[in-house]
Amino acid sequence: MTRNEYLSALRAELKRRGADDIEDILAEYAEHFACKLADGYSEEEIAARLGEPAQIAAQFDTARGEARGGGRGAQRGLTGFALGFADILVFSLFCLLWSWVAVLACGAFAGALLALALLIPGFSELPWVYLPYMPYWCGAVVALALAALGVLFACGTVYFAALARQSFRAWARFHSNAMARAAGRAARPGLPIWPVLPPQKRRRLRLVALVSLAAALLFTLLGFAACASAAGRVEFWHEWKWFWYV
């Protein structure tokens, strides 16, 4: 059964059983198809894993759901209490993850700014800028390394921002499903924790990250060699008195 055939059959079963929020349910199952297709599964395999549309629609039968939900107040309360404690820990992890995204974004901005500062003649002469001395051609090579590093940090920012967003959505879905099961209602399909990127976008992001990493390593080595050659010694930072206080 293909994606469209499955969703059409599910729509018909949901209408026959008088389910509420039919369009929302269909949108969630369509998203589940999209996630699994991005992971390499075929439409037929996804449909087989989900089960028969009639069985899924039966879970959303309004009258049966109300009958199953009766007398489960204690279970709902216990589930909500446990999830409340879990929310505190998960919220802390989300804060750490978004903090890491902010660090990567600052790294990308700093790499681009330093590269421009080294490439623009006279930039270091501005009163609010301090750059250590080096010949311009040495600075140009170092600037390329910093620019490549900034691009690498930008790729990391994009990926980890997508990871943070998808992880939050996955936890929210788990949260709502746990409460739904405790109340005897139907659970929606789970969401993956890892970001679901289209295959083409995922390949491009990986390619840009690998190329920028290779470029950063290459230009770092070339910059070190250029500075050592210009200074006449390996410890060029001593020759140019980078860390000397006058």
Stockholm file with secondary structure:
# STOCKHOLM 1.0

chainA/1-246         MTRNEYLSALRAELKRRGADDIEDILAEYAEHFACKLADGYSEEEIAARLGEPAQIAAQFDTARGEARGGGRGAQRGLTGFALGFADILVFSLFCLLWSWVAVLACGAFAGALLALALLIPGFSELPWVYLPYMPYWCGAVVALALAALGVLFACGTVYFAALARQSFRAWARFHSNAMARAAGRAARPGLPIWPVLPPQKRRRLRLVALVSLAAALLFTLLGFAACASAAGRVEFWHEWKWFWYV
#=GR chainA/1-246 SS CCHHHHHHHHHHHHHHTTCSCHHHHHHHHHHHHHHHHHTTCCHHHHHHHHCCHHHHHHHTCHHHHHHHHTTCHHHHHHHHHHHHHHHHHHHHHHHHHHHHHHHHHHHHHHHHHHHHHHHSTTGGGSTTCCCCCCCHHHHHHHHHHHHHHHHHHHHHHHHHHHHHHHHHHHHHHHHHHHHHHHTTCCCCCCCCSSCCCCHHHHHHHHHHHHHHHHHHHHHHHHHHHHHHHHHTSSCHHHHTTTTCCC
#=GC SS_cons         CCHHHHHHHHHHHHHHTTCSCHHHHHHHHHHHHHHHHHTTCCHHHHHHHHCCHHHHHHHTCHHHHHHHHTTCHHHHHHHHHHHHHHHHHHHHHHHHHHHHHHHHHHHHHHHHHHHHHHHSTTGGGSTTCCCCCCCHHHHHHHHHHHHHHHHHHHHHHHHHHHHHHHHHHHHHHHHHHHHHHHTTCCCCCCCCSSCCCCHHHHHHHHHHHHHHHHHHHHHHHHHHHHHHHHHTSSCHHHHTTTTCCC
//
